[in-house]
């Protein structure tokens, strides 16, 4: 497949959007990890480590890492002693890359909104930098709630828009001007990085996510903002309303 994405995304059709996103991520796999670290100045590594550090009873846990990409979080979970880590992504090329890295032991190619697992199976669910690419968020949250054990933990790490006006101005410039150019040049897919920039700039507010989580069966939601509020780490539990 060519690295240039020549089709358009249909935001009104969730199925079509999923196909677009899957092909997009397939197209940027060769430079995906490198660009994540370059474009975040390496801070994404610290954020992922913090997410894993906030998990309860990790050594006894069965965890599923959703939208796992090439497996950075899955690898950390295994390294920290999780009993079993299932890694799910709907980009086969991402999964293959994670297998080559040696960090995916139990990979699954699938849709995070239609999880192929029985009810009340996992102790924890993680998703890092993936939720903004899910078009039907409430369906996703209901599925996560279904496969989590009672009192199970959901951890969401995502990029957001800073509240501070000054930081927001420079961050918007970076998202709209710098990131697409650098990402496009290094990956050979400028359309992909224009899309990714737009998803950050237009994603819903964390408070709206909290409302959706509550409607889907989650409570005890905490929201910890990271590095000038350009990212947030949300944690919550199934069944605490």
C-alpha positions, 0 to 999 in steps of 0.5 A: 500500500502506498504511504499516501492516503488518497481517500477522504474520511466520512465523519457521518459514517462511523464504519467508513471513518474506522476504515479510514483510520485503520488505513491511515495508521497502517500507512505510518507504521515505519516511522510511528514510534520515532515520530511519537518521541520526536513530536512530543520531545520524548515526554510521551514516554513519561506519560505512559509510565505514569499511567502504568504506575497508577494501576492497582494490584498490577502483579495480579492483574489481567489487563487489556491494552486497547488501541495498543499501536506498536505496544509501548504500554503493553510492554510496560504492563508486562515489565511491571508484572501484569499476569496477562496483557492482551493487546488490541488494535485494528491496524494489522501493521501496528500489531506486526510492528509490535510483534517485531519489537517483542512487546506483544505476547497476546495481540488481537486485531479487532474493534475497540467498540466490539470486543471479542471477550466475555463479560467481567474478564479483565481487571483493568483496561488501558488506552493511550492516545487512542480514544480520540480516534474512536467515532462512537465513544459511548459504545466503546465505553459500554464495551469496556464496562462490559469486559471489566470485572466489578470495581475494575479500573479504566485508564485513559491517556490522551492529548487535549487542548490547554486551558491557558490562553498563552500555552494554547496559542503556541500549542495550536500553532504547533499542532496546525503548522509544525506537527503536520510538516515534520510528521509529513516529511518524516513519514511520507504521509502529510495527510495522516499528520494533518488528520492527527493534528485535527483530532487533537484540536477538535476532540471533546473536553475531558469534562464531557468524557467524564459525563459519558463515562458516568452514563456508561457505568463508571465512577470515581473519575479523576483527571490529572493534567500533564505538562502544561495541560497538553495531555490528561490521564483519566482514571475511573472504576466500573460500578462506582456511581 
